[in-house]
Amino acid sequence: MVEYELSTTFAALADPTRRAILERLSSGEATVNELAEPFPISVQAVSKHLRVLERAGLVERGRTAQHRPSRLRAAPLREAADWLQAYRRLWQGSFDQLEQRLRDGDG
């Protein structure tokens, strides 16, 4: 994966509103108005968040008559998870070592 794409994915995921939008889209496509309902922000603000997610490749927007439903694109999430997997082994090893030290009474 190109480093820029990974950086764009993580930047998009850095915002809690965008993560909540992705969570909502994981259960199916939705319009901007539907996505805006649970948030204390304007529809225009949700649209801006959607544009960031779209640029990161995490969301695609369709066009059905007058509606533009958004849907989740999971491929960039998979690429980010794959990148993190190497570090998971590192921190899991650290936790295993800590657990062993605590069992041995060295902690």
C-alpha positions in Angstrom: 0.0 0.0 0.0 1.2 3.5 -0.8 2.3 5.3 2.3 0.1 8.3 1.4 -3.0 6.1 1.3 -2.3 4.7 4.8 -1.7 8.2 6.2 -4.9 9.4 4.6 -6.8 6.4 6.2 -5.4 7.1 9.6 -6.1 10.8 9.4 -9.7 10.1 8.4 -10.0 7.7 11.3 -8.6 10.2 13.8 -11.9 12.0 14.2 -14.6 10.4 16.5 -17.5 11.7 14.3 -16.0 10.0 11.2 -15.5 6.8 13.1 -19.1 6.9 14.2 -20.2 7.5 10.6 -18.2 4.5 9.5 -19.8 2.4 12.3 -23.2 3.4 11.2 -22.4 2.6 7.5 -21.2 -0.8 8.6 -24.8 -1.8 9.0 -25.8 -0.5 5.5 -25.9 2.5 3.3 -27.4 5.8 4.4 -28.1 9.3 3.2 -26.4 12.4 4.6 -29.6 13.3 6.4 -29.8 9.8 8.0 -26.2 10.0 9.0 -26.7 13.5 10.5 -29.6 12.5 12.8 -27.6 11.3 15.9 -25.1 14.2 15.8 -25.4 17.6 17.3 -23.9 19.1 14.1 -25.3 20.3 10.9 -25.9 18.3 7.8 -23.3 20.4 6.1 -20.7 19.4 8.7 -21.6 15.7 8.2 -21.2 16.3 4.5 -17.7 17.6 5.1 -16.8 14.5 7.2 -18.1 12.3 4.4 -15.9 14.1 1.9 -12.9 13.4 4.1 -13.9 9.7 4.3 -14.5 9.6 0.5 -11.0 11.0 -0.2 -9.6 8.4 2.0 -11.4 5.7 0.1 -13.4 4.6 3.1 -16.8 5.7 1.7 -18.3 5.8 -1.7 -21.4 7.8 -2.6 -23.9 6.6 -5.1 -26.7 8.5 -6.9 -30.2 7.2 -6.8 -32.7 9.7 -8.2 -32.4 12.6 -5.7 -30.6 10.7 -3.0 -26.9 10.2 -2.7 -26.5 7.2 -0.4 -23.1 6.6 1.1 -21.7 3.1 1.7 -18.7 1.8 3.5 -15.6 0.6 1.6 -13.7 -1.8 3.8 -10.5 -2.3 1.8 -8.6 0.7 3.3 -9.6 -0.6 6.8 -8.2 -4.0 6.0 -5.0 -2.4 4.8 -4.7 -0.4 8.0 -5.4 -3.5 10.1 -2.7 -5.5 8.1 -0.2 -2.7 8.9 -1.1 -2.7 12.6 -0.8 -6.5 12.8 3.0 -6.5 13.0 2.8 -4.1 16.0 0.1 -6.3 17.6 2.6 -9.1 17.8 5.1 -6.7 19.4 2.7 -5.4 22.1 1.2 -8.9 22.7 4.8 -10.2 23.3 5.3 -7.3 25.8 2.1 -8.2 27.6 3.1 -11.9 27.7 6.5 -10.9 29.3 4.8 -8.7 31.8 2.3 -11.4 32.8 5.2 -13.9 33.2 7.1 -11.4 35.4 4.0 -10.9 37.6 3.5 -14.6 37.9 7.1 -15.0 38.9 6.8 -12.3 41.5 9.3 -10.0 39.8 6.8 -7.2 39.1 
